[in-house]
Amino acid sequence: FTNVTVNANLGKLRGVTVYVVGQARQPGSYSLTSLSTLVNAVFASGGPGPNGSMRNIALKRGGRTVTTLDLYDFMAKGDKGRDALLQPGDVIAIAPAGPPPVCFEMAS
């Protein structure tokens, strides 16, 4: 083909409102694009707060847990296998951090 002109018109992305609850730095309601994922919502809320778990972040939809995210896996390995697209009304629950590991000293 010669002298071809192509025009593309992208429509406006719709928004989704999701709720970040629990031990987030900034819990609340967030309006994100329809292409946003669980990771995007966690970062939008500032991530887990000082008492929040980075290993137990749940995406809840219709009262059921859709997936859980281990933020360490994402940050250390780039593993987005547990990430999911968001839908309107989704709830992201950041659990409290568990107790610190118990350290044992070896007897000499």
BATI-275816 format. One line per field, with one value per residue (C-alpha): residue in three letters; x, y, z. Coordinates in steps of 0.001 Angstrom, whole numbers. Layout:
BEGIN
kevo: ala/...;
c1: X/...;
c2: Y/...;
c3: Z/...;
***
This chain:
BEGIN
kevo: phe/thr/asn/val/thr/val/asn/ala/asn/leu/gly/lys/leu/arg/gly/val/thr/val/tyr/val/val/gly/gln/ala/arg/gln/pro/gly/ser/tyr/ser/leu/thr/ser/leu/ser/thr/leu/val/asn/ala/val/phe/ala/ser/gly/gly/pro/gly/pro/asn/gly/ser/met/arg/asn/ile/ala/leu/lys/arg/gly/gly/arg/thr/val/thr/thr/leu/asp/leu/tyr/asp/phe/met/ala/lys/gly/asp/lys/gly/arg/asp/ala/leu/leu/gln/pro/gly/asp/val/ile/ala/ile/ala/pro/ala/gly/pro/pro/pro/val/cys/phe/glu/met/ala/ser;
c1: 0/1184/-47/-2111/-3282/-4391/-6250/-6856/-9143/-8902/-11900/-11576/-10726/-13467/-12636/-13083/-13521/-11875/-11429/-8140/-8697/-6741/-3118/-2511/-561/-3557/-6680/-9668/-11514/-9450/-10555/-8230/-8376/-10037/-6573/-5353/-4317/-4030/-399/-1422/-4002/-1542/995/-1703/-2492/1161/1587/1375/1728/4218/2027/941/1921/3731/3036/-733/-2650/-6054/-8241/-11892/-14778/-18377/-17343/-14909/-11132/-10099/-6341/-3703/-513/2942/4478/7971/7674/6730/9453/12277/11518/9085/6541/3106/1549/-924/-1772/-5279/-7227/-9519/-13285/-15571/-16246/-13229/-11786/-8048/-7399/-3903/-3564/-1576/1994/2518/4810/8513/10349/11660/15467/17267/20853/23052/24453/28237;
c2: 0/3494/6850/5274/7325/5622/7366/5815/7245/5891/6365/7585/4862/4297/4556/2091/2962/577/620/49/-950/-2296/-1458/792/4030/5891/3712/4982/5105/5346/6130/4367/3518/320/-1013/-782/-3846/-4830/-3672/-244/177/-860/1700/4388/3952/4303/577/-1138/1111/514/-2261/-3663/-6952/-6980/-10706/-10774/-8371/-9659/-8614/-9147/-9043/-9717/-10882/-13498/-13385/-13335/-13428/-12642/-10777/-11151/-7756/-9107/-11515/-8617/-6248/-8805/-11006/-9000/-11790/-10468/-13934/-13118/-9634/-9080/-6450/-4392/-4100/-1423/-1974/-4207/-4131/-4424/-5529/-5138/-7406/-6543/-7798/-10989/-11322/-11071/-14364/-15903/-15930/-18649/-18346/-21394/-22432/-22400;
c3: 0/-744/536/3311/6279/9463/12267/15651/18276/21788/24002/27543/30055/32557/36213/39047/42685/45128/48884/50686/54309/57248/57899/54854/55202/53759/53892/51973/48689/45490/41934/39504/35811/34639/33716/37329/39291/42930/42971/41623/44400/47110/45864/45516/49219/50184/50826/54183/57218/60040/61464/58095/56519/53212/52932/53443/51198/50097/47168/48114/45681/46624/50093/48762/48550/44887/45473/48061/47307/48830/48159/48904/45958/43708/44934/45169/42160/40032/40516/39515/39341/42140/40821/39408/37506/39697/39363/40813/44510/45150/48665/49288/52862/54285/57304/60417/60447/62358/65352/64640/64271/67447/67563/69449/70587/70459/73824/73894;
***
